[in-house]
Structure formats: C-alpha cells, structure tokens
Amino acid sequence: MFDTAAIAFLRDLKENNDREWFQPRKEQYEKLVREPMLRAVEAVNRKFESVAPDYITDPAKAVYRIYRDTRFSPDKTPYKTHIGALLWHKRLGKNGGACFYFRLSAEEFLIAGGLYHAPPAEMVKFRSHIAEQHERLTKILHSRSVREKFGGLQGDKLSRPPKGYPADHPAIEYLKQKDLLLEITLSPDLACGKPALSTLTTHLSAMAPFIEFLDEPALAQARRSRDPLLSGA
C-alpha cells in the first residue's frame, strides 16, 4: 500500500512543519503519500462492491487534504502530519451518519469506523435505535471477526445514564457512549508491503455490519423526508 519512504516523509514533515520545507517537496508528498492513499481507497471500493456497496466513495473526495485549518487553533502549523481517508453512505453524505476511516502517520496506522463526536441532538436518534435494537448490536459486537480485529466498542462515555434512560436499562452501557467506535491502532510498518491492503480491507469489511446498523435511523429519516406518505403527510 505505502512505501516506507512515506513514513519517513511524514516523520520529516512533523519535524519541519512549515511552508519553506514543504513546498519544494510537494511533489514527493503527492508521489509517496497522497497517490498511494488514493489507490488504497480504490482498493477498499473494490472490496466494498460485494461487502458495502452503498459506502463506495470517490477517492478524490475521501482523502483529506494535507492543509490544516488554523483559523481557530492555537497551533498554527500549516500541514497535517498524517494522511487520512473517510468513506460514507452515498445517501447520507460525509456528515450524515457513521463512516469508515483510516489514516497513516509516522507513529501509527489507524483503522476505525462509527460515530465520532456526533452532536448531542443527533445522538438522540442513535440512542433510541440502540435502545430498541440492542440485542442486534450485541450480536454484531460479539461476532468473531469484530472481537478478533477490534476487541469491542470504544469511544468516550458519559459518567451517568443519558436523559430519559434508567440506570438499569439492559443497553445502558451502549447508551452511555458519546462515541460509538470500532478501531485498532497498528504499527505504521504494517501499512507497507503486500499484506497491507488485505489488512485494511479485511478490517473495514469486518466492521461493515456495525456501520450499517448505526446508519439505519438516519436512512429511515432520509426516506421519510423524500416520501411524504412515509411521514404521514
């Protein structure tokens, strides 16, 4: 997927995060880092044709830009020191539901998916769905592929039950989640060499039922908004 030179480039960028260093090396960035990531998304899309076709995403849109938004950050370094990609449901858009995500830096090769920092108002519908369908979620999370590759559900949690749910609700541990994530952090070296694409696609495929489960309420809402009869209008 990547060459080890990509990791070296990202390490050097972290140590020289300024325009004077990056601009003469922009072509190296494109060749060593961005183009391999675009090809990785293409490989994921090919796998998703049979696993999660609704999540096939244009590589040019999926791969994040290298430039940081420094307008509201005390950190004014201009460039990200990792390369990341996000794949989302074609009917929900980039910010409409759960997503698949992976990134490479000099420190890690991260493979993740789910809901991260969803607005509290949005979490209401996800919690309602989980409360009603928690047995299905448990079955997904206890599947062999998920347990072997990710261990279990991850993300920040509330210290108390969310409003409207008793402490003894059978799904309370799920309902207390502020983030609903499956993720694994691997050595960046594992993003290099022939097994890398297989590692990436098998991990993303394993989490597909989890992502699809999370997106069910958003998709139902989208269908209702398109069809007045479904909304009772």
VENQUIGI-V218538 format. One record per residue. N is the residue number from 1. PHI is phi in whole degrees, 0 to 359 (NA if undefined). PSI is psi in whole degrees, 0 to 359 (none if undefined). Layout:
((N | PHI | PSI) (N | PHI | PSI))
//
This chain:
((1 | NA | 301) (2 | 244 | 160) (3 | 265 | 154) (4 | 299 | 338) (5 | 297 | 334) (6 | 294 | 318) (7 | 295 | 318) (8 | 298 | 320) (9 | 297 | 314) (10 | 295 | 325) (11 | 294 | 316) (12 | 295 | 323) (13 | 297 | 321) (14 | 298 | 326) (15 | 275 | 344) (16 | 225 | 55) (17 | 277 | 76) (18 | 207 | 162) (19 | 296 | 323) (20 | 299 | 325) (21 | 279 | 317) (22 | 286 | 316) (23 | 304 | 316) (24 | 292 | 346) (25 | 248 | 13) (26 | 300 | 321) (27 | 297 | 323) (28 | 297 | 317) (29 | 302 | 313) (30 | 300 | 315) (31 | 285 | 317) (32 | 274 | 330) (33 | 243 | 302) (34 | 290 | 313) (35 | 297 | 317) (36 | 298 | 326) (37 | 291 | 321) (38 | 299 | 318) (39 | 293 | 326) (40 | 296 | 318) (41 | 297 | 319) (42 | 301 | 319) (43 | 294 | 320) (44 | 297 | 318) (45 | 300 | 319) (46 | 297 | 319) (47 | 294 | 321) (48 | 291 | 344) (49 | 304 | 327) (50 | 254 | 346) (51 | 253 | 314) (52 | 209 | 68) (53 | 300 | 333) (54 | 288 | 350) (55 | 255 | 7) (56 | 297 | 128) (57 | 230 | 139) (58 | 304 | 121) (59 | 306 | 321) (60 | 297 | 331) (61 | 271 | 331) (62 | 288 | 323) (63 | 278 | 127) (64 | 290 | 150) (65 | 288 | 156) (66 | 283 | 340) (67 | 277 | 132) (68 | 276 | 149) (69 | 270 | 105) (70 | 261 | 7) (71 | 300 | 320) (72 | 243 | 21) (73 | 243 | 138) (74 | 292 | 340) (75 | 275 | 111) (76 | 260 | 13) (77 | 297 | 135) (78 | 280 | 343) (79 | 236 | 145) (80 | 288 | 146) (81 | 258 | 22) (82 | 218 | 166) (83 | 239 | 128) (84 | 229 | 161) (85 | 219 | 143) (86 | 233 | 132) (87 | 238 | 134) (88 | 227 | 167) (89 | 291 | 133) (90 | 297 | 335) (91 | 267 | 351) (92 | 252 | 337) (93 | 82 | 176) (94 | 298 | 324) (95 | 247 | 19) (96 | 263 | 352) (97 | 184 | 205) (98 | 286 | 151) (99 | 221 | 161) (100 | 264 | 143) (101 | 214 | 143) (102 | 209 | 153) (103 | 207 | 158) (104 | 233 | 134) (105 | 226 | 181) (106 | 290 | 344) (107 | 258 | 335) (108 | 203 | 158) (109 | 241 | 104) (110 | 258 | 132) (111 | 237 | 124) (112 | 210 | 169) (113 | 187 | 154) (114 | 133 | 214) (115 | 245 | 125) (116 | 235 | 118) (117 | 55 | 43) (118 | 294 | 144) (119 | 303 | 145) (120 | 308 | 321) (121 | 297 | 325) (122 | 288 | 326) (123 | 296 | 338) (124 | 302 | 313) (125 | 290 | 325) (126 | 292 | 320) (127 | 294 | 322) (128 | 298 | 318) (129 | 297 | 316) (130 | 293 | 319) (131 | 301 | 322) (132 | 278 | 331) (133 | 238 | 28) (134 | 296 | 331) (135 | 294 | 322) (136 | 295 | 319) (137 | 296 | 318) (138 | 300 | 317) (139 | 299 | 319) (140 | 295 | 313) (141 | 290 | 335) (142 | 268 | 1) (143 | 297 | 152) (144 | 300 | 318) (145 | 296 | 320) (146 | 290 | 315) (147 | 297 | 318) (148 | 290 | 324) (149 | 266 | 331) (150 | 233 | 343) (151 | 87 | 300) (152 | 177 | 188) (153 | 293 | 139) (154 | 228 | 170) (155 | 122 | 164) (156 | 295 | 150) (157 | 231 | 154) (158 | 287 | 152) (159 | 278 | 341) (160 | 230 | 162) (161 | 301 | 143) (162 | 293 | 157) (163 | 305 | 131) (164 | 97 | 357) (165 | 235 | 129) (166 | 288 | 157) (167 | 295 | 338) (168 | 261 | 15) (169 | 300 | 137) (170 | 300 | 340) (171 | 251 | 22) (172 | 300 | 324) (173 | 293 | 326) (174 | 290 | 318) (175 | 291 | 337) (176 | 281 | 350) (177 | 293 | 132) (178 | 271 | 328) (179 | 243 | 148) (180 | 236 | 97) (181 | 227 | 148) (182 | 243 | 130) (183 | 203 | 156) (184 | 216 | 138) (185 | 253 | 119) (186 | 247 | 166) (187 | 296 | 140) (188 | 300 | 335) (189 | 298 | 333) (190 | 286 | 351) (191 | 272 | 0) (192 | 248 | 148) (193 | 94 | 173) (194 | 297 | 322) (195 | 289 | 351) (196 | 299 | 313) (197 | 296 | 322) (198 | 296 | 318) (199 | 301 | 313) (200 | 296 | 308) (201 | 291 | 325) (202 | 290 | 324) (203 | 292 | 315) (204 | 294 | 322) (205 | 295 | 323) (206 | 296 | 329) (207 | 270 | 358) (208 | 304 | 314) (209 | 300 | 327) (210 | 294 | 313) (211 | 297 | 315) (212 | 296 | 321) (213 | 300 | 312) (214 | 298 | 327) (215 | 277 | 353) (216 | 303 | 314) (217 | 293 | 324) (218 | 294 | 322) (219 | 291 | 322) (220 | 296 | 319) (221 | 294 | 321) (222 | 296 | 320) (223 | 295 | 319) (224 | 296 | 323) (225 | 290 | 334) (226 | 274 | 335) (227 | 238 | 103) (228 | 304 | 328) (229 | 296 | 326) (230 | 288 | 336) (231 | 266 | 0) (232 | 85 | 10) (233 | 285 | none))
//
